[in-house]
């Protein structure tokens, strides 16, 4: 059962530990053990499940329930219980919590603050808005596709006066038809993969392709969140935009965002919201790894902008087969995690991979 918590000690840890972002608690996403282990742990009214996605434990519960429902269909991902690519999403939400990115950025309320309700997710947070599209939408789709039990009905709670978030499957399908269709295709694909005659490697690649197609479609639809960027300092907005751009590369490479892989790429993310005057790679209270990640994200975004989007298009073209996508994942690991890797090499390798397609 969901247990509301008072002051989250993990938030205090996030403030004091600036050498890396707080991603895990006992090997799992932040406060995982306090979330709903079964659907009936969620609030229900008139036979309709009624979770509150503006409460951290409720939103994290959506992920826990999706992972539990889809795990029987994830055999091609590996033998570990943490091999599902869906794990990357709750880890991301946990990082957003501990780094202060779910807090009300307008400071008009104490939502998410240590002086208020630490489990509150602000409707004004750009990060929380983006995450809504990759938590609520896939949960509603999973329920619609029967993963939560036949006939399960869900309606998300919404704060008074907030109207720009969809709350039911039909509502989201009407407002955001493409991402909902992509999530439906992902969940349907999980079911049909079991009977497919292709190899496990091809099944795995296909499932990851469907998963990332749904994520990217959700990210595109989340342009509805853009106005909320005005609540942040320029360095945070720049990071947010370059973070969105980095997803283009990860998605095209069909990255398997299980716990092990995701932690590797998320630990160097900035452990606090950036403020005016922050200029990577020289932000004194962030680690060398965090500064490097911010610099590389910015470099990739700026180069792509200068080239009119050519870098992303070249990358997508290069990710044309299972083999090149495997090489692409290795290349991303080098450029993002190895500070000595020369960025100029990135171009030549992409060009070489493109010619092999």
CORQUIJO-V736921 format. One record per pair of residues at least 24 apart in sequence whose C-alpha atoms are under 10 Angstrom apart, sorted by the first residue. I is the first residue (numbers start at 1). J is the second residue. If there is no record, write none. Layout:
I;J, I;J
This chain:
1;33, 1;34, 1;35, 1;36, 1;37, 1;38, 1;39, 1;40, 1;41, 1;42, 1;43, 2;33, 2;34, 2;35, 2;36, 2;37, 2;41, 2;42, 2;43, 2;57, 2;58, 2;61, 3;33, 3;34, 3;35, 3;36, 3;57, 3;58, 4;34, 4;35, 4;55, 4;56, 4;57, 4;58, 4;117, 4;118, 4;119, 5;31, 5;34, 5;57, 5;117, 5;118, 5;119, 6;114, 6;116, 6;117, 6;118, 6;119, 7;112, 7;113, 7;114, 7;115, 7;116, 7;117, 7;118, 7;119, 8;98, 8;113, 8;114, 8;117, 8;118, 8;119, 9;98, 9;114, 9;118, 10;97, 10;98, 10;99, 11;97, 11;98, 11;99, 11;100, 11;112, 11;113, 11;114, 11;118, 12;98, 12;114, 13;98, 13;99, 14;95, 14;97, 14;98, 14;99, 14;100, 14;271, 14;272, 15;98, 15;99, 15;100, 15;271, 15;272, 16;271, 17;271, 17;285, 17;286, 17;287, 18;99, 18;270, 18;271, 18;272, 18;284, 18;285, 18;286, 18;287, 18;290, 19;267, 19;268, 19;270, 19;271, 19;285, 19;286, 19;287, 19;288, 19;289, 19;290, 20;266, 20;267, 20;268, 20;269, 20;270, 20;271, 20;272, 20;286, 20;287, 20;288, 20;289, 20;290, 21;94, 21;95, 21;96, 21;98, 21;99, 21;263, 21;266, 21;267, 21;268, 21;269, 21;270, 21;271, 21;272, 21;286, 21;287, 21;290, 22;91, 22;94, 22;95, 22;96, 22;97, 22;98, 22;99, 22;263, 22;266, 22;267, 22;268, 22;269, 22;270, 22;271, 23;90, 23;91, 23;92, 23;93, 23;94, 23;95, 23;96, 23;97, 23;98, 23;99, 23;262, 23;263, 23;264, 23;266, 23;267, 23;268, 23;269, 23;271, 24;91, 24;94, 24;95, 24;259, 24;263, 24;267, 25;94, 27;82, 27;259, 27;260, 27;263, 28;82, 28;87, 28;90, 28;91, 28;94, 28;259, 29;60, 29;64, 29;87, 29;88, 29;89, 29;90, 29;91, 29;92, 29;93, 29;94, 29;95, 29;259, 29;263, 30;56, 30;57, 30;60, 30;90, 30;91, 30;92, 30;93, 30;94, 30;95, 30;97, 30;98, 31;56, 31;57, 31;60, 31;61, 31;94, 32;57, 32;60, 32;61, 32;63, 32;64, 32;90, 32;91, 32;94, 33;57, 33;61, 33;64, 34;58, 34;60, 34;61, 35;59, 35;60, 35;61, 35;62, 35;63, 35;64, 35;65, 36;60, 36;61, 36;62, 36;63, 36;64, 36;65, 37;61, 37;62, 37;64, 37;65, 37;68, 38;62, 38;64, 38;65, 38;68, 38;69, 38;148, 39;64, 39;65, 39;66, 39;148, 39;149, 39;152, 43;157, 44;153, 44;154, 44;155, 45;154, 45;155, 47;152, 47;153, 47;154, 48;152, 48;153, 48;154, 48;155, 48;156, 49;152, 49;153, 49;154, 49;155, 49;156, 49;157, 50;153, 50;154, 50;155, 50;156, 50;157, 50;158, 50;167, 50;168, 51;136, 51;154, 51;155, 51;156, 51;157, 51;158, 52;121, 52;155, 52;156, 52;157, 52;158, 52;159, 53;120, 53;121, 53;123, 53;128, 53;132, 53;135, 53;136, 53;156, 53;157, 53;158, 53;159, 53;167, 54;102, 54;111, 54;119, 54;120, 54;121, 54;122, 54;123, 54;128, 54;132, 54;156, 54;157, 54;158, 54;159, 55;111, 55;112, 55;117, 55;118, 55;119, 55;120, 55;121, 55;122, 55;157, 56;93, 56;94, 56;97, 56;102, 56;112, 56;118, 56;119, 56;120, 56;121, 56;122, 57;119, 57;120, 57;121, 58;119, 59;90, 59;93, 59;121, 59;131, 59;132, 59;135, 59;136, 59;139, 60;89, 60;90, 60;91, 60;93, 60;94, 60;135, 61;90, 61;135, 61;139, 62;90, 62;135, 62;136, 62;138, 62;139, 62;140, 63;87, 63;88, 63;89, 63;90, 63;91, 63;93, 63;134, 63;135, 63;136, 63;138, 63;139, 64;90, 65;139, 65;142, 65;147, 65;148, 66;135, 66;138, 66;139, 66;140, 66;142, 66;143, 66;147, 66;148, 68;147, 68;148, 69;142, 69;143, 69;146, 69;147, 69;148, 69;149, 70;142, 70;147, 70;148, 70;187, 70;190, 70;191, 71;190, 72;190, 72;191, 72;194, 73;187, 73;189, 73;190, 73;191, 73;192, 73;193, 73;194, 74;190, 74;191, 74;193, 74;194, 74;203, 74;204, 74;207, 75;194, 75;200, 75;203, 75;204, 76;193, 76;194, 76;199, 76;200, 76;201, 76;202, 76;203, 76;204, 76;205, 76;207, 77;200, 77;201, 77;203, 77;204, 77;205, 77;207, 77;208, 77;256, 77;258, 78;204, 78;258, 80;258, 81;258, 81;259, 82;257, 82;258, 82;259, 82;260, 83;256, 83;257, 83;258, 83;259, 83;260, 83;261, 84;208, 84;256, 84;257, 84;258, 84;259, 85;207, 85;208, 85;211, 85;212, 85;254, 85;255, 85;256, 85;257, 85;258, 85;259, 85;261, 85;262, 86;208, 86;211, 86;256, 86;257, 86;258, 86;259, 87;256, 87;257, 87;258, 87;259, 87;260, 87;261, 87;262, 87;263, 88;256, 88;257, 88;258, 88;259, 88;260, 88;261, 88;262, 88;263, 88;265, 88;266, 89;131, 89;134, 89;135, 89;215, 89;257, 89;258, 89;259, 89;262, 90;131, 90;134, 90;135, 90;259, 91;257, 91;258, 91;259, 91;262, 91;263, 91;266, 92;131, 92;262, 92;263, 92;266, 93;127, 93;128, 93;131, 93;132, 93;134, 93;135, 95;266, 95;267, 95;269, 95;270, 95;271, 95;272, 96;127, 96;128, 96;131, 96;270, 96;271, 96;272, 96;273, 97;121, 97;127, 97;128, 97;271, 97;272, 98;271, 98;272, 99;269, 99;270, 99;271, 99;272, 99;273, 99;274, 100;125, 100;127, 100;271, 100;272, 100;273, 101;125, 101;126, 101;127, 101;128, 101;271, 101;272, 101;273, 101;274, 102;126, 102;127, 102;128, 102;129, 102;131, 102;273, 103;127, 103;128, 103;273, 104;128, 104;231, 105;228, 105;229, 105;230, 105;231, 105;232, 105;233, 105;273, 106;228, 106;230, 106;231, 106;232, 107;231, 122;159, 123;158, 123;159, 123;162, 123;164, 123;165, 123;225, 123;228, 124;162, 124;225, 124;227, 124;228, 124;229, 124;231, 125;225, 125;228, 125;229, 125;231, 125;232, 126;222, 126;224, 126;225, 126;226, 126;227, 126;228, 126;229, 126;230, 126;231, 126;232, 126;237, 126;240, 127;225, 127;228, 127;229, 127;240, 128;225, 128;228, 129;164, 129;165, 129;222, 129;223, 129;224, 129;225, 129;226, 129;228, 130;218, 130;219, 130;220, 130;221, 130;222, 130;223, 130;224, 130;225, 130;226, 130;244, 131;218, 131;219, 131;222, 132;165, 132;166, 132;218, 132;219, 132;222, 132;225, 133;165, 133;166, 133;172, 133;176, 133;179, 133;180, 133;214, 133;215, 133;217, 133;218, 133;219, 133;220, 133;221, 133;222, 133;225, 134;179, 134;183, 134;214, 134;215, 134;216, 134;217, 134;218, 134;219, 134;222, 135;215, 135;218, 136;165, 136;166, 136;167, 136;168, 136;169, 136;172, 137;166, 137;167, 137;168, 137;169, 137;172, 137;173, 137;176, 137;179, 137;180, 137;183, 137;184, 137;214, 137;215, 137;218, 138;169, 138;179, 138;180, 138;182, 138;183, 138;184, 138;186, 138;187, 138;214, 138;215, 138;218, 139;169, 139;183, 140;167, 140;168, 140;169, 140;170, 140;172, 140;173, 140;180, 140;183, 140;184, 141;168, 141;169, 141;170, 141;172, 141;173, 141;179, 141;180, 141;181, 141;182, 141;183, 141;184, 141;185, 141;186, 141;187, 141;188, 142;169, 142;183, 142;184, 142;186, 142;187, 142;188, 143;169, 143;184, 143;187, 144;168, 144;169, 144;170, 144;184, 144;187, 145;183, 145;184, 145;185, 145;187, 145;188, 145;191, 146;187, 146;188, 147;187, 147;188, 147;191, 164;224, 164;225, 165;224, 165;225, 175;221, 176;217, 176;218, 176;221, 176;222, 177;217, 177;221, 178;214, 178;217, 178;218, 178;220, 178;221, 179;213, 179;214, 179;215, 179;216, 179;217, 179;218, 179;219, 179;220, 179;221, 179;222, 180;214, 180;217, 180;218, 181;214, 181;217, 182;210, 182;211, 182;212, 182;213, 182;214, 182;215, 182;216, 182;217, 182;218, 183;210, 183;211, 183;212, 183;213, 183;214, 183;215, 183;217, 183;218, 184;210, 184;214, 185;210, 185;211, 185;213, 185;214, 186;210, 186;211, 186;212, 186;213, 186;214, 187;211, 201;322, 202;322, 204;254, 204;256, 204;322, 205;253, 205;254, 205;255, 205;256, 205;321, 205;322, 205;325, 205;326, 206;254, 206;322, 207;254, 207;256, 208;251, 208;252, 208;253, 208;254, 208;255, 208;256, 208;257, 209;251, 209;252, 209;253, 209;254, 209;255, 209;256, 210;251, 210;254, 211;251, 211;254, 211;255, 211;256, 212;247, 212;248, 212;250, 212;251, 212;252, 212;253, 212;254, 212;255, 212;256, 212;257, 213;251, 213;252, 213;254, 214;251, 215;247, 215;251, 216;244, 216;247, 216;248, 216;251, 216;252, 219;244, 219;247, 219;248, 220;244, 232;273, 232;274, 232;275, 232;276, 233;273, 233;274, 233;275, 233;276, 233;277, 233;278, 234;274, 234;275, 234;276, 234;277, 234;278, 235;273, 235;274, 235;275, 235;276, 235;277, 235;278, 235;279, 235;280, 235;294, 236;270, 236;272, 236;273, 236;274, 236;275, 236;276, 236;278, 237;273, 237;274, 237;275, 238;274, 238;294, 238;297, 238;298, 238;301, 239;270, 239;273, 239;274, 239;293, 239;294, 239;295, 239;297, 239;298, 239;301, 240;274, 240;297, 240;298, 241;297, 241;298, 241;301, 242;294, 242;295, 242;296, 242;297, 242;298, 242;299, 242;300, 242;301, 242;302, 243;269, 243;293, 243;294, 243;297, 243;298, 243;300, 243;301, 244;297, 244;301, 245;297, 245;298, 245;300, 245;301, 245;302, 245;304, 245;312, 246;296, 246;297, 246;298, 246;300, 246;301, 246;312, 246;332, 248;312, 248;313, 248;315, 248;316, 249;300, 249;311, 249;312, 249;313, 249;315, 249;316, 249;319, 249;328, 249;329, 249;332, 250;325, 250;328, 250;329, 250;332, 251;316, 251;319, 251;325, 251;329, 252;312, 252;315, 252;316, 252;317, 252;318, 252;319, 252;320, 252;325, 252;328, 252;329, 253;315, 253;316, 253;318, 253;319, 253;320, 253;321, 253;322, 253;324, 253;325, 253;326, 253;327, 253;328, 253;329, 253;330, 253;331, 253;332, 254;319, 254;322, 254;325, 254;326, 254;328, 254;329, 255;325, 255;326, 255;328, 255;329, 255;330, 255;332, 256;329, 261;333, 264;333, 264;337, 265;293, 265;332, 265;333, 265;336, 265;337, 266;290, 266;293, 267;293, 268;292, 268;293, 268;294, 268;336, 268;337, 269;293, 269;294, 270;294, 288;339, 289;336, 289;337, 289;338, 289;339, 292;335, 292;336, 292;337, 292;338, 292;339, 293;335, 293;336, 293;337, 293;338, 293;339, 294;336, 295;336, 296;335, 296;336, 296;337, 296;339, 296;343, 297;335, 297;336, 299;343, 300;343, 311;347, 311;350, 314;347, 314;350, 314;351, 314;353, 314;354, 315;347, 315;350, 315;351, 315;353, 315;354, 316;350, 316;354, 317;350, 317;351, 317;353, 317;354, 317;355, 317;357, 318;349, 318;350, 318;351, 318;352, 318;353, 318;354, 318;355, 318;356, 318;357, 319;350, 319;353, 319;354, 319;357, 320;353, 320;354, 320;356, 320;357, 321;356, 321;357, 323;353, 324;350, 324;353, 324;354, 324;356, 324;357, 325;353, 327;353, 328;353
